[in-house]
Amino acid sequence: MTFLCSCWIIYFSFFIVVLKVHRSDEMGSDVIDPLELLSNKNREPRFLSSVYNPVACALSGFGLAAFLNWGFRRPIFSGIQKHIALAVAGGIIGKYIDEKRDDYLATRDAILRHYVELHPEDFPPIPRKKYADVLERWVPIR
């Protein structure tokens, strides 16, 4: 059940981010500039993106303690100190994973930005396309 809830949270947070990023009133120009996409200073991080990994890892640590108790045929919530310790350790591990991931993504974006700056002829601005221009007419087959 927890896995299913996590999947729905990821799906809807991705959907909200996509809608927020691609709203038509925020698109000032009719041209997509690749360098602008890589250096968007106006992007604000979402609340869920900074909290998701530590909370998910803390819940996993708590669940691991409950699973260990179940495996050893003890009451699931006995030895609550183990649950607390594994939940805290999971939260710390989740925060560490977040920091490492942010460092990796920042380095990757810096490398890509530098490459685009060195080779602007390979990345010309692209005109935006509307769905009406891309999608073909749909004819139902019955």
SEDOLO-169384 format. One record per residue: x, y negated, z negated of N, C-alpha, C, O, CB in turn; residue in one letter. Coordinates in pm, whole numbers, plus 32768, in hexadecimal, padded with zeros to 4 digits. Each point is the difference from the previous one (the first is absolute). Glycine has a CB too. Example, Ala and Ser with C-alpha at 12.3 -4.5 7.8 and 13.67 -1.06 7.14 Angstrom:
2
852782397CF47FA77F898000805A7F888000806880027FBE7EDB80737FC5A809A7F2280C580527F897FFA7FB37F937FB780337F917FEF804380AE80E8S
This chain:
142
8053807680007FAD7F8A800080577F8380007FE37F9F80467F6880DE7F42M81217F85802980597F8D7FFB80417FE88087800F7F8E802B801B809E7EE2T7FFC80418136803E7FF380837F9F7FC1806380277FAB80518069811C7F80F7EF27F62802A7F9B7FCA805A7FEA7F6B7FE57FF47FB2805E7F9E812F7FADL80697EF97F767FF17F727FDE80797FB180307FF07F9180337F8680AC7F05C81017FFB80BA80787FBB802E7FFD7FEC809680277F968031805A80CD7F11S7F50800181077FF87FF380927F9F7F928027801D7FB2805B801881417FBDC7F597F057FA57F9F7F97802080387F777FDD7FEA7FA0804A7F5B81017F8FW81027F537FB7803B7F807FDB80667FD5806880017F8C80287FDB80A67EE5I80788029812080637FE080677FBA7FD7808080277F9E803F807D81027F5AI7EF57FAB808F7FB97FE2807D7FC17F767FFB80117FB1805D7FC281437FC3Y7FE57EEC7F747FBC7F807FFB80607F8C7FEE7FE97F9480367F5280E07F6CF81337FA0801280617F937FF380437FE48086801A7F8D8022800D80B07EEDS7FF5802E813F80387FEB80867F9C7FB7805880267FA6804B8065812A7F9CF7EF57F5580117F997FC180517FF37F6C7FDD7FF27FAD80597F94812E7FB6F80807F037F707FF77F757FD680797FB2802F7FF27F8E802E7F8880B57F0AI80FE7FF880BF80797FBC802F7FF87FE7809580237F94802E806280D87F1BV7F4D7FF681047FF57FEF80917F9E7F928021801B7FAD8057801D81447FCBV7F567F0C7F9A7F9F7F96801B80377F787FD97FE97F9E80467F5E81057F95L81017F557FB680377F817FD2806B7FCE806180067F88801D7FCA80B97EF6K808380188120806D7FD780587FCC7FDB808A80347FA3803E806780F17F44V7F007FB380B17FD57FEE808A7F7F7FB1800F7FBA8011806480B880C37FCDH7F6C7ED97F717F887FAF801180177F99806C806C7FC580097F56805E7F07R7FDA7FC8814380127FAA807580107F6E7FDB80437FB7804A7F3880EB8039S804B7F2F7F0E800E7F737FDE808C7FDF7FCE80277F8C80007EE7806E7FCBD813F806A800A80887FE87FD480648006807380737FD87FF07F5080857F32E80127FD681518058800880737FFD7F7A80487FA47FE3804C803581187FCCM808B7EB47FCF80027F7B8039801B7FFF80957FC27FB3804980897FFB7EDEG800E80A6810780257FFB808D7FD0807D80487FD880637FC280F07F118006S7F3D808680BB7FDA807380538078805480277FF7805380597F497F297FFCD8132806E7F67807B804780218038803E7F8080017FC07F9780307FA2812BV7FFE811A7F47804180447F9080967FEF800E803B802D80637F07807C7F89I80FC7F177FB380917FED8001803E806C7FA67FE280057F8980077EFE80A0D806E8153800D803A806D7FB080507FCE7F877FFC803F7F96800E8048813AP803C7F0C7F3F804F7FCD7F907FA57FCC7F908021800B7F8A80987FB98116L7ED680047F877FA27FD07F9C7FC280747FB27FE57FF47F887FEB7F458109E801B81377FB27FCA80767FBC806180367F977FD680307F977FA880078136L81047FC07F4F806380367FA380247F9F7F8F8038802A7F9B8022805B8120L7F867EFC7F5580247F9F7F987F857FB27FD580017F85800180E68068805DS7EB180587F7B7F867FBF7FD4800F7FD67F6F7FF680527FA57F81803680FEN80A17EF87F4780137FCC7F797F7C7FEA7FB77FFE7FF37F8680D57FA180C7K7EBF80677FFC7F7E7FE57FC47FBD807E7FC97F977FF77FC080507F4A80DCN805581317F7B7FC3807D7FD1800A80097F69806C7FF17FC67FCE80808113R7F557FA97EEA7FFF80107F6F7FEC80937FDF7FA88041803A7FFE7ED47FA5E80A881217FC57FF0808E7FDF7F7A80187FBA7FD07FAB7FB5812A806E8038P7ECD8058802C7F8080257FC4801680347F72806C80337FDF7F3680038105R7FF87FBE7ECB800780307F76801580987FFE805180337FB27F1B7F108003F804B8103809E800680927FFF80888034802C802C80697FD07EE07F9B805EL81377FB5802C808180318031806C7FFD7F94805C805180037F657F6180E1S80357FF27EBE80677FF97F977FE1805D7F8B8059801C7FAF7FD37EF88094S7F5A811A7FB27FD780507F8C7FEE80938023800580557FA67F8E7EE17FFEV805680EA80DA7FD5808780258066806C7FD97FDB80617FBE7FA57F3980FEY80FE80587F6C806380697FE4801780177F6B7FFF80737FD5806E7F538102N7FA77FD17ED78012801C7F717F8680437FC0800F805A7FAD808A7EE28049P7EF08097802F7F87803C7FC57FEF809080307FDE80587FB17FB67EC48042V808280FC808D7FF1808880358066805E7FC07FDE80727FDE7FCC7F3180FCA80D1802F7F14806680567FC27FE480147F6C8019806C7FCA808F7F4280DDC7F237FEB7F157FDC80107F727F8E80657FF1800480547FA680467EBF802CA7F5380E480857F9380627FFB8032808D80227FD080627FC97F8D7EE98076L810380BD801B803A80828020804B80397F897FF980797FE6801A7F43810BS80357FF07EC68046802E7F877F9E80307F96801780677FC080A27EFA8072G7EDB80557FBC7F9980297FA17FC28084802C7FEA80597FAE7FE87EB68018F801280FC80B97FC7807C8036805F80757FF37FD580717FE87FA57F0780B6G8108806E7F728064806A7FF0800080357F71800980787FEA80837F2080CCL7F6A800C7EE97FFC802C7F747F8380557FE6800780667FBB80797ECC8000A7F0F80A4807C7F85804D7FEF800C808880447FD380667FCB7FA77EC58029A80C380D880828012807E8049805D805E7FB47FE880797FFB7FF27F0E80DEF809180437EEC805A80547FB17FB8803D7F89801180767FE280B17EFC8065L7EED803D7F757FB380367F907FA0806D802F7FF180677FBF80227EBC7FCBN7FAC80C680E67FA380648035804C808080267FCF806F7FE97F9A7ED9806DW810D80A87FE3805080748028803080527F8A800E807A800A80387F0780BCG7FD4803D7EC9802B80477F887F8B80267FA6801480267F8D80C47F60807FF7EAF807180287F8680287FB97FEE7FB47F7C7FD880397F9B803C80A880CDR800B7E9D7F9C7FE97FA97F8D7F8D7FA380247FDE7FF48076811680197F3ER7ED07FB17FEB7F9B7F9B802280417F93805780737FDA7FEB7F0F80537F3DP80337FA48139803B7FA78067803A7F817FC3806A7FD3802C7EF380888078I80617F6B7EF880307F827FC8804F80117F7F80147F9E7FB87F287FF580B0F80F180E57F78805180127F88808E7FCE801C8030800780717F4480C07F46S80CD7F077FE280857FC780117FFA7F82805580437FF58066802280EF7F86G7F4A7EBD7FE77FE67F888050807F7FAF801880077FB280607F1180477F44I814E80198007807D7FB8801580418029808480427FAE80417FDE80437EC6Q7FCD808D81218036802D80807FB87FBA8073803F7FDA80637FFC81067F37K7F437F0F80587FB37FBA8067802E7F6F800D80137FCD806F7F2880C97F63H80D87F2B7FBC802B7F738002808C7FF4803A801A7FA980537F5680277EE4I80EB8088809F808A7FF9803180088017809680477FB98047800980967EDAA7F67801581118004801B80907FBA7F93805080287FE380717FDF81117F5DL7F907ECF7FFA7FBD7F928045805D7F87800980077FBF80687F1980947F47A81277F8E7FE4805E7F8F80038073801E805F80297FA9804E7F9B801D7EC4V807180B480E9806C8025805D7FD07FF78090804A7FD28057801980C57EFAA7F227F9580CA7FC97FF580877FF17F70802C801C7FE080747F6E80F67F67G804A7ED37FCB7FF47F72802280877FC28020800C7FB1805E7F2C80417F10G812E8031804580867FCC8019803580348086803C7FB5804D7FF0803E7EBAI7FBE808D8114802B803980807FB67FBD8074803C7FE480687FF780F87F27I7F4C7F0C805F7FB27FBD806980317F72801A80067FD580737F3780B57F4DG80E77F2E7FD780357F788011808780058047801C7FAD80567F6C80087ED9K80CB80AD80AD8082801080427FEE801F809480477FCA8055801C80877ED2Y7F3E800880F87FE58020808D7FD27F84804B802A7FEA80727F9981027F4EI7FE87EC480027FD27F84803F80747FA2801F80087FC8806D7F1E804E7F1BD81347FD9801780727FA78015805B8033806F802C7FB280557FCA800B7EBAE802680C580F280548038806A7FBD7FF3808880437FE18063801F80C17EF8K7F1D7F7580AB7FB67FF3807E80017F70803180137FE780777F5B80DB7F47R807E7EDE7FE780047F73802880897FD88033800B7FB780627F4480187EF4D811B8061806780887FE3802F8018803B808B803A7FBE80568015803E7EBDD7F85807F81018012804180827FB57FB5806E80367FE8806B7FE580F67F21Y7F697EFD80587FB07FBA806580367F75801D7FFB7FD280727F3D80B07F44L80FB7F397FE3803B7F7C8016807D800B805680157FAD80597F8F80057ECBA80AF80B280C38077801580527FDA8022808F803B7FCB805E804280837ED7T7F22800A80DC7FD3802580867FC97F88804C801E7FEE80767FAE80F87F36R7FE47EC780117FC87F8A8042806D7F9C80247FFA7FBF80687F3280627F1AD81397FD18026806E7FA4801F804E8030807B80287FAF80547FE980147EB8A800580BF80FE8047803780747FAF7FEA807F80367FD78066803880D67F08I7F107F6F808B7FAA7FEC80757FFA7F6D802880077FDF80777F7280E87F46L80797EE07FE07FFB7F70801C80817FD280427FFD7FB1805F7F6A802E7EDER810B8051809180807FDA8039800C8032809080337FB980578034804D7EC4H7F6C807380FF8006803880877FA87FAF806080287FE68072800580FE7F2EY7F5D7EF680337FA77FB08054803C7F77801A7FF27FCA806E7F4780B17F37V810B7F4B7FF880417F7E80148073800B806480177FA3804E7FAA801B7EC8E808880B280E880718010805C7FD38021808F80477FE1805F8042806C7EE0L7F037FF180D07FD0802B80847F737FCA801C7FA38050800B80EB807F7FE4H7F617EAF801C7F797FCA80167FC6802580897F878001801180B57F437F57P801B80DA80F97FCD802380857FB9808880007FAC80198056810F7F61800FE7F6580DC7F3A7FBE80827FF77F797FF97FB87FB2805F8006812F800A7FFBD7F047F287FBC7F867FF17FB17FB97F7E80267FFE7FA27FB0806880E37F93F7F607F7481347FB87F8680257F7D7FF67FB37FCA80657FD4809E7FA28112P7F667F7F7F087F7C7FF27FC17F958046805580027FF7807B80447F2D7F1DP7F60812080267F9A805080437F797FBA7FF07FDC7FD87F9280A580FF8044I7F337F1980987F7B7FC57FF07FA380607FB5800480798014801C7F0380C2P7F8D804A7ED67FA180537FB47F958037805D7FD57FBE805E80557FB97ED3R7FAB810380B27F95803E804D7F85800E7FA8800A801B7F89809E80628107K7EE67F707FAD7F8380157FB87FD2808F80198027803F80627F9B7ECB7FB3K7FEB81287F927FCB808780117FB4800D80838001806A803E7FF17FAE7EC9Y7FCB7F7E81217FB38006807E805C801780777FD6803B80647F7E7F2D7F38A8128806B805C805F8013806E803D808C7FFF80298033806980087ED97F91D7FD781327F92804480807FF27FA28077801080208061804480837F2F7F25V7EE7806880597FA4807180017FB7800980857FDB7F9B803C800980507ECCL8008809081247FB48016807B7F6C80097FDF7FD880147F8D80ED806480DBE7EEA7F787FFF7F7080097FEE7FDD808E7FD68033806080397FA47EE88072R7FD380C47EF17FDB80837FCB7F7C802C803D7F9C7FB77FFC80DF801A7F2DW7F8680A5810E7F878039803A7FE380827FB78050805D80057FDC7F3880DFV7F6280737ED77FE1807C7FB87FDF807180627FBD7FEB80647FEF7F8F7EDAP808580FC80A37FE6807680537F9D80587FB4801C802E7F9180CC7FC780DDI7EA680227FCF7F99804F7FBB7FD6807480527FAB804E7FD680077EEA7FB6R
